[in-house]
Amino acid sequence: MLGMARLKISKESFAQRLVRIRKSSGLTQVELAKTSGISPRMVAHYETKIQNPAPDTVLRLAKALKVSVDELFGNTPLPKLDVPKSRKLFKKLIAVEGLPAHAQKTVIDLIEGLEARHKERKNR
């Protein structure tokens, strides 16, 4: 079967892992649904253990979340995932990745300047 190993690394259920990965990616259920081509209602079902997804749906979820099927099932450990404190900031940073290199550098320079100014004020 697809991604199903007999010995699981994770003690999380598929539903728990799906929620954790989705949140760490900064996505809402609706956004994950849109990205994966699955209805928001079905994403909610999968996250609340009401229904387990079919293999083709698991592939779509994994692709949308940018993880492997084995990572989604817990057969392969994921890197440490942190839920961003500010979803808005996280989404803006993801959008910056789509900008040309010179624009990305401008954003990075701005952030570094703000950090330096904050440290100066904090050290006074």
Secondary structure as GFF3:
##gff-version 3
##sequence-region A 1 124
A	DSSP	alpha_helix	14	24	.	.	.	ID=ss1
A	DSSP	alpha_helix	29	36	.	.	.	ID=ss2
A	DSSP	alpha_helix	40	47	.	.	.	ID=ss3
A	DSSP	alpha_helix	55	65	.	.	.	ID=ss4
A	DSSP	alpha_helix	69	73	.	.	.	ID=ss5
A	DSSP	alpha_helix	87	96	.	.	.	ID=ss6
A	DSSP	alpha_helix	101	122	.	.	.	ID=ss7
###
